[in-house]
Amino acid sequence: MTEQITNADPASNRAPMRIRARGRSFLALVLSPEAPLVSWLEGLDNQIARSVGFFSGRPVILDLGLVGQDTEGLDTLQADLKERGIHMIGVESADQNWTALAEWDWPAPLEGGRASGAVAFPESSDERLRLRKTLSRMRKT
């Protein structure tokens, strides 16, 4: 009697798994530092002190269009922002070949997106609550 060997792998008989994907939009803030960076960071610290938690959990795109590749402090700017709890998801108007940016941990490039206008920093808890509601409505549209 001859034994018959069959392919008993049930996975080979199934249709390929369906992959589900959907879009999701996030409102990202765009920070545009200016030289001298030491002064700009001082201004950022003052703003953070007045608007505690404003950057918490918010994605930020760093637009380096107002600084040159030789700007003093540019090499440490990414670390300076991380130290302040700013979550950078993108970089605009800069080149990875800039010497000052050689050690940066570059986020994946972003494509698309559209400007949504200036964002006012809240100066009080009431203003923060109004801003959160406004940003929430903007995300829904």
Chimera marker file (.cmm) of the C-alpha trace (Angstrom):
<marker_set name="trace">
<marker id="1" x="0.000" y="0.000" z="0.000" r="1" g="1" b="0" radius="0.5"/>
<marker id="2" x="1.325" y="3.420" z="-0.885" r="1" g="1" b="0" radius="0.5"/>
<marker id="3" x="1.093" y="6.333" z="1.558" r="1" g="1" b="0" radius="0.5"/>
<marker id="4" x="-0.163" y="9.561" z="0.144" r="1" g="1" b="0" radius="0.5"/>
<marker id="5" x="1.284" y="12.787" z="1.598" r="1" g="1" b="0" radius="0.5"/>
<marker id="6" x="-0.888" y="15.868" z="1.307" r="1" g="1" b="0" radius="0.5"/>
<marker id="7" x="-0.255" y="19.482" z="2.083" r="1" g="1" b="0" radius="0.5"/>
<marker id="8" x="-2.058" y="19.847" z="5.405" r="1" g="1" b="0" radius="0.5"/>
<marker id="9" x="-1.140" y="23.502" z="5.962" r="1" g="1" b="0" radius="0.5"/>
<marker id="10" x="-4.513" y="25.285" z="6.242" r="1" g="1" b="0" radius="0.5"/>
<marker id="11" x="-2.885" y="28.705" z="5.797" r="1" g="1" b="0" radius="0.5"/>
<marker id="12" x="-1.964" y="27.890" z="2.213" r="1" g="1" b="0" radius="0.5"/>
<marker id="13" x="-5.646" y="27.360" z="1.398" r="1" g="1" b="0" radius="0.5"/>
<marker id="14" x="-6.892" y="30.674" z="2.859" r="1" g="1" b="0" radius="0.5"/>
<marker id="15" x="-7.322" y="33.964" z="1.067" r="1" g="1" b="0" radius="0.5"/>
<marker id="16" x="-4.670" y="36.572" z="1.927" r="1" g="1" b="0" radius="0.5"/>
<marker id="17" x="-5.331" y="38.576" z="5.074" r="1" g="1" b="0" radius="0.5"/>
<marker id="18" x="-7.080" y="41.868" z="4.393" r="1" g="1" b="0" radius="0.5"/>
<marker id="19" x="-5.098" y="44.888" z="5.550" r="1" g="1" b="0" radius="0.5"/>
<marker id="20" x="-7.103" y="47.770" z="6.938" r="1" g="1" b="0" radius="0.5"/>
<marker id="21" x="-5.815" y="51.321" z="6.720" r="1" g="1" b="0" radius="0.5"/>
<marker id="22" x="-7.428" y="54.651" z="7.442" r="1" g="1" b="0" radius="0.5"/>
<marker id="23" x="-6.337" y="58.231" z="7.603" r="1" g="1" b="0" radius="0.5"/>
<marker id="24" x="-5.880" y="60.329" z="10.685" r="1" g="1" b="0" radius="0.5"/>
<marker id="25" x="-5.097" y="64.016" z="10.854" r="1" g="1" b="0" radius="0.5"/>
<marker id="26" x="-3.206" y="65.757" z="13.623" r="1" g="1" b="0" radius="0.5"/>
<marker id="27" x="-2.776" y="69.450" z="14.148" r="1" g="1" b="0" radius="0.5"/>
<marker id="28" x="0.951" y="70.037" z="14.453" r="1" g="1" b="0" radius="0.5"/>
<marker id="29" x="2.414" y="73.245" z="15.746" r="1" g="1" b="0" radius="0.5"/>
<marker id="30" x="5.220" y="74.785" z="13.705" r="1" g="1" b="0" radius="0.5"/>
<marker id="31" x="8.043" y="76.439" z="15.645" r="1" g="1" b="0" radius="0.5"/>
<marker id="32" x="10.338" y="78.776" z="13.723" r="1" g="1" b="0" radius="0.5"/>
<marker id="33" x="13.441" y="79.532" z="15.776" r="1" g="1" b="0" radius="0.5"/>
<marker id="34" x="15.429" y="82.678" z="15.108" r="1" g="1" b="0" radius="0.5"/>
<marker id="35" x="19.026" y="83.649" z="15.754" r="1" g="1" b="0" radius="0.5"/>
<marker id="36" x="20.444" y="84.076" z="18.249" r="1" g="1" b="0" radius="0.5"/>
<marker id="37" x="19.142" y="80.698" z="19.432" r="1" g="1" b="0" radius="0.5"/>
<marker id="38" x="20.114" y="81.366" z="23.055" r="1" g="1" b="0" radius="0.5"/>
<marker id="39" x="17.709" y="84.317" z="23.129" r="1" g="1" b="0" radius="0.5"/>
<marker id="40" x="15.039" y="82.383" z="21.246" r="1" g="1" b="0" radius="0.5"/>
<marker id="41" x="15.265" y="79.524" z="23.754" r="1" g="1" b="0" radius="0.5"/>
<marker id="42" x="14.955" y="82.018" z="26.628" r="1" g="1" b="0" radius="0.5"/>
<marker id="43" x="11.798" y="83.347" z="24.997" r="1" g="1" b="0" radius="0.5"/>
<marker id="44" x="10.513" y="79.799" z="24.584" r="1" g="1" b="0" radius="0.5"/>
<marker id="45" x="11.210" y="79.092" z="28.265" r="1" g="1" b="0" radius="0.5"/>
<marker id="46" x="9.247" y="82.220" z="29.235" r="1" g="1" b="0" radius="0.5"/>
<marker id="47" x="6.349" y="81.120" z="27.029" r="1" g="1" b="0" radius="0.5"/>
<marker id="48" x="6.396" y="77.609" z="28.484" r="1" g="1" b="0" radius="0.5"/>
<marker id="49" x="6.351" y="79.074" z="32.014" r="1" g="1" b="0" radius="0.5"/>
<marker id="50" x="3.283" y="81.187" z="31.159" r="1" g="1" b="0" radius="0.5"/>
<marker id="51" x="1.508" y="78.371" z="29.295" r="1" g="1" b="0" radius="0.5"/>
<marker id="52" x="2.307" y="75.300" z="31.367" r="1" g="1" b="0" radius="0.5"/>
<marker id="53" x="1.510" y="72.083" z="29.518" r="1" g="1" b="0" radius="0.5"/>
<marker id="54" x="0.845" y="73.815" z="26.187" r="1" g="1" b="0" radius="0.5"/>
<marker id="55" x="3.321" y="71.621" z="24.303" r="1" g="1" b="0" radius="0.5"/>
<marker id="56" x="2.492" y="68.476" z="26.266" r="1" g="1" b="0" radius="0.5"/>
<marker id="57" x="1.574" y="65.722" z="23.808" r="1" g="1" b="0" radius="0.5"/>
<marker id="58" x="1.451" y="68.105" z="20.850" r="1" g="1" b="0" radius="0.5"/>
<marker id="59" x="3.392" y="67.241" z="17.703" r="1" g="1" b="0" radius="0.5"/>
<marker id="60" x="5.769" y="69.980" z="16.593" r="1" g="1" b="0" radius="0.5"/>
<marker id="61" x="7.365" y="70.665" z="13.216" r="1" g="1" b="0" radius="0.5"/>
<marker id="62" x="10.570" y="72.662" z="13.389" r="1" g="1" b="0" radius="0.5"/>
<marker id="63" x="10.916" y="75.193" z="10.553" r="1" g="1" b="0" radius="0.5"/>
<marker id="64" x="14.572" y="76.220" z="10.292" r="1" g="1" b="0" radius="0.5"/>
<marker id="65" x="13.966" y="78.699" z="7.492" r="1" g="1" b="0" radius="0.5"/>
<marker id="66" x="14.901" y="81.684" z="9.689" r="1" g="1" b="0" radius="0.5"/>
<marker id="67" x="18.312" y="80.341" z="10.738" r="1" g="1" b="0" radius="0.5"/>
<marker id="68" x="21.402" y="79.590" z="8.698" r="1" g="1" b="0" radius="0.5"/>
<marker id="69" x="23.353" y="76.357" z="8.735" r="1" g="1" b="0" radius="0.5"/>
<marker id="70" x="26.141" y="78.062" z="10.717" r="1" g="1" b="0" radius="0.5"/>
<marker id="71" x="23.865" y="79.493" z="13.418" r="1" g="1" b="0" radius="0.5"/>
<marker id="72" x="25.449" y="79.129" z="16.847" r="1" g="1" b="0" radius="0.5"/>
<marker id="73" x="23.655" y="76.512" z="18.942" r="1" g="1" b="0" radius="0.5"/>
<marker id="74" x="21.958" y="74.803" z="16.001" r="1" g="1" b="0" radius="0.5"/>
<marker id="75" x="23.820" y="71.565" z="16.716" r="1" g="1" b="0" radius="0.5"/>
<marker id="76" x="22.183" y="71.271" z="20.166" r="1" g="1" b="0" radius="0.5"/>
<marker id="77" x="18.750" y="72.711" z="19.314" r="1" g="1" b="0" radius="0.5"/>
<marker id="78" x="17.055" y="69.325" z="18.953" r="1" g="1" b="0" radius="0.5"/>
<marker id="79" x="18.329" y="68.226" z="22.377" r="1" g="1" b="0" radius="0.5"/>
<marker id="80" x="17.346" y="71.609" z="23.836" r="1" g="1" b="0" radius="0.5"/>
<marker id="81" x="13.775" y="71.133" z="22.598" r="1" g="1" b="0" radius="0.5"/>
<marker id="82" x="13.570" y="67.553" z="23.888" r="1" g="1" b="0" radius="0.5"/>
<marker id="83" x="14.788" y="68.776" z="27.268" r="1" g="1" b="0" radius="0.5"/>
<marker id="84" x="11.792" y="71.132" z="27.305" r="1" g="1" b="0" radius="0.5"/>
<marker id="85" x="9.372" y="68.300" z="26.509" r="1" g="1" b="0" radius="0.5"/>
<marker id="86" x="8.782" y="69.321" z="22.901" r="1" g="1" b="0" radius="0.5"/>
<marker id="87" x="8.003" y="66.353" z="20.643" r="1" g="1" b="0" radius="0.5"/>
<marker id="88" x="9.401" y="67.098" z="17.198" r="1" g="1" b="0" radius="0.5"/>
<marker id="89" x="7.809" y="65.103" z="14.366" r="1" g="1" b="0" radius="0.5"/>
<marker id="90" x="9.296" y="66.950" z="11.423" r="1" g="1" b="0" radius="0.5"/>
<marker id="91" x="11.913" y="69.404" z="10.176" r="1" g="1" b="0" radius="0.5"/>
<marker id="92" x="11.376" y="71.900" z="7.373" r="1" g="1" b="0" radius="0.5"/>
<marker id="93" x="13.697" y="74.283" z="5.511" r="1" g="1" b="0" radius="0.5"/>
<marker id="94" x="16.888" y="72.468" z="6.463" r="1" g="1" b="0" radius="0.5"/>
<marker id="95" x="19.255" y="69.969" z="4.898" r="1" g="1" b="0" radius="0.5"/>
<marker id="96" x="20.513" y="66.838" z="6.622" r="1" g="1" b="0" radius="0.5"/>
<marker id="97" x="23.916" y="67.605" z="5.111" r="1" g="1" b="0" radius="0.5"/>
<marker id="98" x="24.320" y="70.723" z="7.254" r="1" g="1" b="0" radius="0.5"/>
<marker id="99" x="27.303" y="70.060" z="9.516" r="1" g="1" b="0" radius="0.5"/>
<marker id="100" x="25.474" y="71.339" z="12.609" r="1" g="1" b="0" radius="0.5"/>
<marker id="101" x="22.667" y="68.814" z="12.035" r="1" g="1" b="0" radius="0.5"/>
<marker id="102" x="24.892" y="65.772" z="11.460" r="1" g="1" b="0" radius="0.5"/>
<marker id="103" x="24.181" y="64.293" z="14.904" r="1" g="1" b="0" radius="0.5"/>
<marker id="104" x="20.452" y="64.977" z="14.890" r="1" g="1" b="0" radius="0.5"/>
<marker id="105" x="17.962" y="62.135" z="15.102" r="1" g="1" b="0" radius="0.5"/>
<marker id="106" x="15.944" y="63.024" z="11.998" r="1" g="1" b="0" radius="0.5"/>
<marker id="107" x="12.232" y="62.205" z="11.995" r="1" g="1" b="0" radius="0.5"/>
<marker id="108" x="10.751" y="60.651" z="8.880" r="1" g="1" b="0" radius="0.5"/>
<marker id="109" x="10.020" y="63.268" z="6.216" r="1" g="1" b="0" radius="0.5"/>
<marker id="110" x="6.467" y="64.585" z="6.099" r="1" g="1" b="0" radius="0.5"/>
<marker id="111" x="4.644" y="65.349" z="2.899" r="1" g="1" b="0" radius="0.5"/>
<marker id="112" x="1.535" y="67.383" z="2.368" r="1" g="1" b="0" radius="0.5"/>
<marker id="113" x="-0.123" y="69.359" z="5.079" r="1" g="1" b="0" radius="0.5"/>
<marker id="114" x="-1.406" y="72.876" z="4.845" r="1" g="1" b="0" radius="0.5"/>
<marker id="115" x="-0.879" y="75.957" z="6.938" r="1" g="1" b="0" radius="0.5"/>
<marker id="116" x="-3.684" y="76.733" z="9.348" r="1" g="1" b="0" radius="0.5"/>
<marker id="117" x="-2.604" y="80.155" z="10.609" r="1" g="1" b="0" radius="0.5"/>
<marker id="118" x="-1.050" y="81.451" z="13.788" r="1" g="1" b="0" radius="0.5"/>
<marker id="119" x="-1.779" y="79.795" z="17.112" r="1" g="1" b="0" radius="0.5"/>
<marker id="120" x="-2.148" y="82.049" z="20.130" r="1" g="1" b="0" radius="0.5"/>
<marker id="121" x="-0.399" y="80.901" z="23.278" r="1" g="1" b="0" radius="0.5"/>
<marker id="122" x="-2.740" y="80.892" z="26.266" r="1" g="1" b="0" radius="0.5"/>
<marker id="123" x="-1.723" y="83.103" z="29.182" r="1" g="1" b="0" radius="0.5"/>
<marker id="124" x="-4.195" y="81.710" z="31.745" r="1" g="1" b="0" radius="0.5"/>
<marker id="125" x="-6.040" y="78.491" z="32.537" r="1" g="1" b="0" radius="0.5"/>
<marker id="126" x="-9.266" y="79.915" z="31.006" r="1" g="1" b="0" radius="0.5"/>
<marker id="127" x="-7.425" y="80.736" z="27.793" r="1" g="1" b="0" radius="0.5"/>
<marker id="128" x="-5.852" y="77.237" z="27.751" r="1" g="1" b="0" radius="0.5"/>
<marker id="129" x="-9.310" y="75.685" z="28.019" r="1" g="1" b="0" radius="0.5"/>
<marker id="130" x="-10.646" y="77.852" z="25.150" r="1" g="1" b="0" radius="0.5"/>
<marker id="131" x="-7.596" y="77.015" z="23.021" r="1" g="1" b="0" radius="0.5"/>
<marker id="132" x="-7.996" y="73.266" z="23.649" r="1" g="1" b="0" radius="0.5"/>
<marker id="133" x="-11.638" y="73.479" z="22.550" r="1" g="1" b="0" radius="0.5"/>
<marker id="134" x="-10.664" y="75.436" z="19.434" r="1" g="1" b="0" radius="0.5"/>
<marker id="135" x="-7.908" y="72.947" z="18.531" r="1" g="1" b="0" radius="0.5"/>
<marker id="136" x="-10.301" y="70.067" z="19.120" r="1" g="1" b="0" radius="0.5"/>
<marker id="137" x="-12.834" y="71.608" z="16.713" r="1" g="1" b="0" radius="0.5"/>
<marker id="138" x="-10.070" y="72.186" z="14.122" r="1" g="1" b="0" radius="0.5"/>
<marker id="139" x="-9.059" y="68.507" z="14.292" r="1" g="1" b="0" radius="0.5"/>
<marker id="140" x="-12.617" y="67.436" z="13.543" r="1" g="1" b="0" radius="0.5"/>
<marker id="141" x="-12.776" y="69.432" z="10.313" r="1" g="1" b="0" radius="0.5"/>
<link id1="1" id2="2" r="1" g="1" b="0" radius="0.2"/>
<link id1="2" id2="3" r="1" g="1" b="0" radius="0.2"/>
<link id1="3" id2="4" r="1" g="1" b="0" radius="0.2"/>
<link id1="4" id2="5" r="1" g="1" b="0" radius="0.2"/>
<link id1="5" id2="6" r="1" g="1" b="0" radius="0.2"/>
<link id1="6" id2="7" r="1" g="1" b="0" radius="0.2"/>
<link id1="7" id2="8" r="1" g="1" b="0" radius="0.2"/>
<link id1="8" id2="9" r="1" g="1" b="0" radius="0.2"/>
<link id1="9" id2="10" r="1" g="1" b="0" radius="0.2"/>
<link id1="10" id2="11" r="1" g="1" b="0" radius="0.2"/>
<link id1="11" id2="12" r="1" g="1" b="0" radius="0.2"/>
<link id1="12" id2="13" r="1" g="1" b="0" radius="0.2"/>
<link id1="13" id2="14" r="1" g="1" b="0" radius="0.2"/>
<link id1="14" id2="15" r="1" g="1" b="0" radius="0.2"/>
<link id1="15" id2="16" r="1" g="1" b="0" radius="0.2"/>
<link id1="16" id2="17" r="1" g="1" b="0" radius="0.2"/>
<link id1="17" id2="18" r="1" g="1" b="0" radius="0.2"/>
<link id1="18" id2="19" r="1" g="1" b="0" radius="0.2"/>
<link id1="19" id2="20" r="1" g="1" b="0" radius="0.2"/>
<link id1="20" id2="21" r="1" g="1" b="0" radius="0.2"/>
<link id1="21" id2="22" r="1" g="1" b="0" radius="0.2"/>
<link id1="22" id2="23" r="1" g="1" b="0" radius="0.2"/>
<link id1="23" id2="24" r="1" g="1" b="0" radius="0.2"/>
<link id1="24" id2="25" r="1" g="1" b="0" radius="0.2"/>
<link id1="25" id2="26" r="1" g="1" b="0" radius="0.2"/>
<link id1="26" id2="27" r="1" g="1" b="0" radius="0.2"/>
<link id1="27" id2="28" r="1" g="1" b="0" radius="0.2"/>
<link id1="28" id2="29" r="1" g="1" b="0" radius="0.2"/>
<link id1="29" id2="30" r="1" g="1" b="0" radius="0.2"/>
<link id1="30" id2="31" r="1" g="1" b="0" radius="0.2"/>
<link id1="31" id2="32" r="1" g="1" b="0" radius="0.2"/>
<link id1="32" id2="33" r="1" g="1" b="0" radius="0.2"/>
<link id1="33" id2="34" r="1" g="1" b="0" radius="0.2"/>
<link id1="34" id2="35" r="1" g="1" b="0" radius="0.2"/>
<link id1="35" id2="36" r="1" g="1" b="0" radius="0.2"/>
<link id1="36" id2="37" r="1" g="1" b="0" radius="0.2"/>
<link id1="37" id2="38" r="1" g="1" b="0" radius="0.2"/>
<link id1="38" id2="39" r="1" g="1" b="0" radius="0.2"/>
<link id1="39" id2="40" r="1" g="1" b="0" radius="0.2"/>
<link id1="40" id2="41" r="1" g="1" b="0" radius="0.2"/>
<link id1="41" id2="42" r="1" g="1" b="0" radius="0.2"/>
<link id1="42" id2="43" r="1" g="1" b="0" radius="0.2"/>
<link id1="43" id2="44" r="1" g="1" b="0" radius="0.2"/>
<link id1="44" id2="45" r="1" g="1" b="0" radius="0.2"/>
<link id1="45" id2="46" r="1" g="1" b="0" radius="0.2"/>
<link id1="46" id2="47" r="1" g="1" b="0" radius="0.2"/>
<link id1="47" id2="48" r="1" g="1" b="0" radius="0.2"/>
<link id1="48" id2="49" r="1" g="1" b="0" radius="0.2"/>
<link id1="49" id2="50" r="1" g="1" b="0" radius="0.2"/>
<link id1="50" id2="51" r="1" g="1" b="0" radius="0.2"/>
<link id1="51" id2="52" r="1" g="1" b="0" radius="0.2"/>
<link id1="52" id2="53" r="1" g="1" b="0" radius="0.2"/>
<link id1="53" id2="54" r="1" g="1" b="0" radius="0.2"/>
<link id1="54" id2="55" r="1" g="1" b="0" radius="0.2"/>
<link id1="55" id2="56" r="1" g="1" b="0" radius="0.2"/>
<link id1="56" id2="57" r="1" g="1" b="0" radius="0.2"/>
<link id1="57" id2="58" r="1" g="1" b="0" radius="0.2"/>
<link id1="58" id2="59" r="1" g="1" b="0" radius="0.2"/>
<link id1="59" id2="60" r="1" g="1" b="0" radius="0.2"/>
<link id1="60" id2="61" r="1" g="1" b="0" radius="0.2"/>
<link id1="61" id2="62" r="1" g="1" b="0" radius="0.2"/>
<link id1="62" id2="63" r="1" g="1" b="0" radius="0.2"/>
<link id1="63" id2="64" r="1" g="1" b="0" radius="0.2"/>
<link id1="64" id2="65" r="1" g="1" b="0" radius="0.2"/>
<link id1="65" id2="66" r="1" g="1" b="0" radius="0.2"/>
<link id1="66" id2="67" r="1" g="1" b="0" radius="0.2"/>
<link id1="67" id2="68" r="1" g="1" b="0" radius="0.2"/>
<link id1="68" id2="69" r="1" g="1" b="0" radius="0.2"/>
<link id1="69" id2="70" r="1" g="1" b="0" radius="0.2"/>
<link id1="70" id2="71" r="1" g="1" b="0" radius="0.2"/>
<link id1="71" id2="72" r="1" g="1" b="0" radius="0.2"/>
<link id1="72" id2="73" r="1" g="1" b="0" radius="0.2"/>
<link id1="73" id2="74" r="1" g="1" b="0" radius="0.2"/>
<link id1="74" id2="75" r="1" g="1" b="0" radius="0.2"/>
<link id1="75" id2="76" r="1" g="1" b="0" radius="0.2"/>
<link id1="76" id2="77" r="1" g="1" b="0" radius="0.2"/>
<link id1="77" id2="78" r="1" g="1" b="0" radius="0.2"/>
<link id1="78" id2="79" r="1" g="1" b="0" radius="0.2"/>
<link id1="79" id2="80" r="1" g="1" b="0" radius="0.2"/>
<link id1="80" id2="81" r="1" g="1" b="0" radius="0.2"/>
<link id1="81" id2="82" r="1" g="1" b="0" radius="0.2"/>
<link id1="82" id2="83" r="1" g="1" b="0" radius="0.2"/>
<link id1="83" id2="84" r="1" g="1" b="0" radius="0.2"/>
<link id1="84" id2="85" r="1" g="1" b="0" radius="0.2"/>
<link id1="85" id2="86" r="1" g="1" b="0" radius="0.2"/>
<link id1="86" id2="87" r="1" g="1" b="0" radius="0.2"/>
<link id1="87" id2="88" r="1" g="1" b="0" radius="0.2"/>
<link id1="88" id2="89" r="1" g="1" b="0" radius="0.2"/>
<link id1="89" id2="90" r="1" g="1" b="0" radius="0.2"/>
<link id1="90" id2="91" r="1" g="1" b="0" radius="0.2"/>
<link id1="91" id2="92" r="1" g="1" b="0" radius="0.2"/>
<link id1="92" id2="93" r="1" g="1" b="0" radius="0.2"/>
<link id1="93" id2="94" r="1" g="1" b="0" radius="0.2"/>
<link id1="94" id2="95" r="1" g="1" b="0" radius="0.2"/>
<link id1="95" id2="96" r="1" g="1" b="0" radius="0.2"/>
<link id1="96" id2="97" r="1" g="1" b="0" radius="0.2"/>
<link id1="97" id2="98" r="1" g="1" b="0" radius="0.2"/>
<link id1="98" id2="99" r="1" g="1" b="0" radius="0.2"/>
<link id1="99" id2="100" r="1" g="1" b="0" radius="0.2"/>
<link id1="100" id2="101" r="1" g="1" b="0" radius="0.2"/>
<link id1="101" id2="102" r="1" g="1" b="0" radius="0.2"/>
<link id1="102" id2="103" r="1" g="1" b="0" radius="0.2"/>
<link id1="103" id2="104" r="1" g="1" b="0" radius="0.2"/>
<link id1="104" id2="105" r="1" g="1" b="0" radius="0.2"/>
<link id1="105" id2="106" r="1" g="1" b="0" radius="0.2"/>
<link id1="106" id2="107" r="1" g="1" b="0" radius="0.2"/>
<link id1="107" id2="108" r="1" g="1" b="0" radius="0.2"/>
<link id1="108" id2="109" r="1" g="1" b="0" radius="0.2"/>
<link id1="109" id2="110" r="1" g="1" b="0" radius="0.2"/>
<link id1="110" id2="111" r="1" g="1" b="0" radius="0.2"/>
<link id1="111" id2="112" r="1" g="1" b="0" radius="0.2"/>
<link id1="112" id2="113" r="1" g="1" b="0" radius="0.2"/>
<link id1="113" id2="114" r="1" g="1" b="0" radius="0.2"/>
<link id1="114" id2="115" r="1" g="1" b="0" radius="0.2"/>
<link id1="115" id2="116" r="1" g="1" b="0" radius="0.2"/>
<link id1="116" id2="117" r="1" g="1" b="0" radius="0.2"/>
<link id1="117" id2="118" r="1" g="1" b="0" radius="0.2"/>
<link id1="118" id2="119" r="1" g="1" b="0" radius="0.2"/>
<link id1="119" id2="120" r="1" g="1" b="0" radius="0.2"/>
<link id1="120" id2="121" r="1" g="1" b="0" radius="0.2"/>
<link id1="121" id2="122" r="1" g="1" b="0" radius="0.2"/>
<link id1="122" id2="123" r="1" g="1" b="0" radius="0.2"/>
<link id1="123" id2="124" r="1" g="1" b="0" radius="0.2"/>
<link id1="124" id2="125" r="1" g="1" b="0" radius="0.2"/>
<link id1="125" id2="126" r="1" g="1" b="0" radius="0.2"/>
<link id1="126" id2="127" r="1" g="1" b="0" radius="0.2"/>
<link id1="127" id2="128" r="1" g="1" b="0" radius="0.2"/>
<link id1="128" id2="129" r="1" g="1" b="0" radius="0.2"/>
<link id1="129" id2="130" r="1" g="1" b="0" radius="0.2"/>
<link id1="130" id2="131" r="1" g="1" b="0" radius="0.2"/>
<link id1="131" id2="132" r="1" g="1" b="0" radius="0.2"/>
<link id1="132" id2="133" r="1" g="1" b="0" radius="0.2"/>
<link id1="133" id2="134" r="1" g="1" b="0" radius="0.2"/>
<link id1="134" id2="135" r="1" g="1" b="0" radius="0.2"/>
<link id1="135" id2="136" r="1" g="1" b="0" radius="0.2"/>
<link id1="136" id2="137" r="1" g="1" b="0" radius="0.2"/>
<link id1="137" id2="138" r="1" g="1" b="0" radius="0.2"/>
<link id1="138" id2="139" r="1" g="1" b="0" radius="0.2"/>
<link id1="139" id2="140" r="1" g="1" b="0" radius="0.2"/>
<link id1="140" id2="141" r="1" g="1" b="0" radius="0.2"/>
</marker_set>
